[in-house]
């Protein structure tokens, strides 16, 4: 059992010191994953993996009744939190801005973007939600690969499946999501 899993179990049992020990262990790994994800940013975007990790961490530990079923569950939840953050920011950017054209600088408006245009990110998120209703495990694999930036091997480890199984799931998931996105766009997406 990993240190993270042991600390998560102690935290579930109400050990207040466990939460203090968890942050340094998972923060470094989450920061590395976010940095990997943000390294592929399109030109002109501000790369801020630290901001993404901080916001995801606040969401992860902000729930009082949150129970973690081990390391895989924790990192799957982290992937979901990062995905939601990226989607919310994409939606906020697409919303009509108020203020008569004045540009306002706010910490909440700092750019944490995906390496794709916002409309494409939103289409991927919508398709992924539909896919998760069909096959939760394969959708988790997509979240870990696409939104967290894990390699196939890392995602397989987190999900507790073999690399060949993860590879088959990845191929199937990509094909399903591409078809769904094309269907959403009325067949106009050329992927």
C-alpha positions in Angstrom: 0.0 0.0 0.0 1.4 3.4 -0.9 2.0 6.2 1.6 -0.8 8.2 0.0 -3.3 5.3 0.4 -2.3 4.9 4.1 -2.7 8.6 4.8 -6.0 8.7 3.0 -7.2 5.9 5.2 -6.0 7.7 8.3 -7.7 10.9 7.2 -11.0 9.0 6.7 -10.7 7.7 10.2 -10.5 11.3 11.5 -6.8 11.6 12.1 -6.2 15.4 11.8 -2.4 15.0 11.3 -3.1 12.8 8.2 -4.4 15.8 6.2 -1.3 17.8 6.9 0.9 14.8 5.7 -1.2 14.3 2.6 -0.7 17.7 1.0 3.1 17.5 0.5 2.8 14.0 -0.9 0.1 14.6 -3.5 0.9 18.2 -4.2 4.2 17.4 -5.9 2.6 14.8 -8.0 -0.4 16.9 -8.9 1.9 19.8 -9.8 4.0 17.6 -12.0 0.8 16.3 -13.8 -0.5 19.9 -14.3 2.9 21.1 -15.6 2.9 18.2 -18.0 -0.6 19.1 -19.2 0.2 22.8 -19.5 3.4 22.2 -21.4 1.4 21.5 -24.6 -0.4 24.9 -24.4 -1.0 26.8 -27.6 1.1 29.9 -28.2 -0.3 33.0 -26.4 -1.8 31.2 -23.4 -0.5 31.8 -20.0 0.9 28.6 -18.5 -0.2 28.3 -14.9 -0.1 24.7 -13.7 0.3 25.9 -10.1 -3.0 27.8 -10.3 -4.7 24.7 -11.7 -3.3 22.5 -8.9 -4.3 25.0 -6.2 -7.8 25.3 -7.5 -8.2 21.5 -7.8 -6.8 21.0 -4.3 -9.3 23.4 -2.8 -12.1 21.5 -4.5 -10.8 18.1 -3.4 -10.3 19.0 0.3 -13.2 21.5 0.5 -15.8 18.8 0.9 -16.3 17.8 4.5 -17.9 14.4 3.8 -15.4 13.4 1.1 -14.1 9.8 1.4 -11.2 8.5 -0.7 -11.2 4.9 -1.6 -7.4 4.8 -2.1 -4.9 6.4 -4.3 -6.7 5.6 -7.6 -9.9 7.2 -6.4 -8.1 10.3 -5.2 -6.2 10.9 -8.5 -9.4 10.2 -10.5 -11.1 12.8 -8.4 -8.2 15.2 -9.1 -8.5 14.5 -12.8 -12.2 15.3 -12.6 -11.6 18.5 -10.6 -9.0 19.7 -13.2 -11.4 18.9 -16.0 -14.2 20.9 -14.4 -11.9 23.8 -13.8 -10.8 23.9 -17.4 -14.4 23.6 -18.7 -15.7 26.3 -16.3 -12.9 28.7 -17.5 -13.7 27.9 -21.2 -17.4 28.6 -20.6 -16.6 31.8 -18.7 -14.4 33.0 -21.6 -17.2 32.3 -24.1 -19.8 34.2 -22.0 -20.7 37.8 -22.9 -18.5 40.1 -20.9 -20.0 43.0 -19.1 -18.4 46.4 -18.4 -18.5 48.3 -21.7 -15.4 46.8 -23.2 -13.2 47.5 -20.2 -10.7 44.8 -19.5 -10.7 43.8 -15.8 -7.8 41.9 -14.3 -8.8 39.5 -11.6 -7.2 36.3 -10.2 -10.3 34.3 -11.2 -9.8 35.5 -14.8 -6.2 34.3 -15.1 -5.9 32.0 -18.0 -5.8 28.3 -17.4 -6.6 27.0 -20.8 -6.6 23.6 -22.5 -4.4 23.1 -25.6 -7.5 23.4 -27.8 -10.0 26.2 -28.5 -12.7 26.7 -25.9 -15.5 25.6 -28.2 -13.7 22.3 -28.9 -12.9 21.8 -25.2 -16.6 22.3 -24.4 -17.6 19.8 -27.1 -15.1 17.3 -25.7 -16.5 17.8 -22.2 -20.1 17.3 -23.4 -19.2 14.1 -25.3 -17.2 12.9 -22.3 -20.2 13.3 -20.0 -22.2 11.2 -22.4 -19.4 8.6 -22.6 -19.2 8.4 -18.8 -22.8 7.5 -18.6 -22.0 4.6 -20.9 -18.7 3.5 -19.6 -17.4 5.1 -16.4 -14.0 3.4 -16.4 -13.1 4.3 -19.9 -14.2 7.9 -19.3 -11.9 8.0 -16.2 -9.0 6.9 -18.4 -9.8 9.8 -20.8 -9.9 12.3 -18.0 -6.6 11.1 -16.6 -4.9 11.2 -20.0 -6.5 14.3 -21.5 -7.1 16.6 -18.5 -4.4 15.5 -16.1 -1.8 14.6 -18.7 -0.9 11.1 -17.4 0.9 8.7 -19.7 -0.9 5.5 -20.7 1.2 3.6 -18.2 0.5 6.1 -15.4 -3.2 6.1 -16.0 -3.3 2.2 -16.2 -1.6 2.2 -12.7 -4.0 4.7 -11.2 -7.0 2.7 -12.6 -5.6 -0.7 -11.6 -5.6 -2.2 -15.1 -2.9 -3.5 -17.4 -1.3 -1.3 -20.0 -2.6 -3.4 -22.9 -6.2 -3.0 -21.4 -5.7 0.7 -21.0 -4.4 0.9 -24.6 -7.5 -0.8 -25.9 -9.7 1.4 -23.8 -7.9 4.5 -25.0 -8.3 3.5 -28.7 -12.0 2.8 -28.2 -12.6 5.9 -26.2 -10.9 8.2 -28.7 -13.0 6.7 -31.6 -16.2 7.0 -29.6 -15.6 10.6 -28.6 -14.6 11.6 -32.1 -17.8 10.2 -33.5 -19.8 11.8 -30.8 -18.2 15.2 -31.4 -18.7 14.9 -35.1 -22.4 14.0 -34.5 -22.8 17.1 -32.2 -21.3 19.3 -34.8 -23.6 17.9 -37.5 -20.7 16.1 -39.2 -18.7 19.3 -39.8 -15.8 18.4 -37.5 -12.9 17.0 -39.5 -11.0 14.8 -37.1 
